């Protein structure tokens, strides 16, 4: 009696080679060679890798189940086998969801980067705008809180400059005529005023310096010094009255003559009015600010420094460095960009690696009955290096062998 085994063999081969019934259809559908371009790209992007993983899992499952006869702890092995398929399905779902997560992370990163750029430009423009005000405020606080009379110093220098400018315009005709008579050439008034204003500035500042030394000598009751400085002050008075204030009074003669008939101002009245003008101007400026500003200027000129310039502790203000703020902001933005870059890289790499890791677990389950990867992969740090994986597998093998 001849037994017809063709039907049984066909059934066995159909069971053993069951992936051949659908793998061509699945691969053709996933490859989408005859579809429109956008649909082809979408299928290859979303379906090709899961389809290949599913087919590979089916093929590896055939010899894996065939080894059940020779394995111990079959119950644990079957559990691991079903968990492997569960991990593959979960990885495919995570693979599809990973695309949405990656798109959302990209949008968040782009919006965050645009926000950093906009706020960075705004901060930079705002810092440029408020830096002058901040410097003025800091300088104002330093001036008002300092024991050094900086306001008096500034007013003294400013007043000396005003006197130098006024007397420059008053004495320019006289100086021009004098130099023209000496040189025989007509000098330009504009060219002459530049060195003249510098010269007169030093003359006026020297006048205040002599007056300051005279006051100091009187306070110290040093009679010889008082007499010496008084003689110098008289000479300074004579020079300024004759060459500066006299010219100023002469410029006012037309104004005097406008309100009187037959007005004639002699030399004595001219010198007297000029002396009174010098004394009045020096007294007003001295008691208002020059008394405190001139000694400080002399200390700076003489190289003795400005004593007591330290600002009291209660007057000190915390000055924030714009450069340090900018660098701290840059560091924070750089840390955010690095973190966001790692997040984007993880959301891009982990979804396909989930599927590949699940497929590899089929192979390792077939070889040694255990999984190589613990799924799901949650971060890039959870992806061990190849060396670590090999060492871990060798350690497991040695342990089993020893057992």
ABEGO torsion letter per residue (X at the ends): XBBBAAAAAAAAAAAAAAAAAAAAAAAAAAAGAABBAAAAAAAAAAAAAAAAAAAAAAAAAAAAAAAAAABBGAAAAAAAAAAAAAAAAAAAAAAAAAAAAAAAAAAAAAAAAAAAAAAAAAAAAAAAAAAAAAAAAAAAAAAAABABBAAAAAAAAAAAAAAAAAAAAAAAAAAAAAAAAAAGBBBBAAAAAAAAAAAAAAAAAAAAAAAAAAAAAAAAGBAAAAAAAAAAAAAAAAAAAAAAAAAAAAAAAAAAAAABBGBBBBAAAAAAAAAAAAAAAAAAAAAAAAAAAAAAAAAAAAGAEBBGABBBAAABBBBBBAAAAAAAAAAAAAAAAAAAAAAAAAAAAAAAAAAAAAAAAAAAAAAAGBBABBOBBABAAABBBAAAAAAAAAAAAAAAAAX
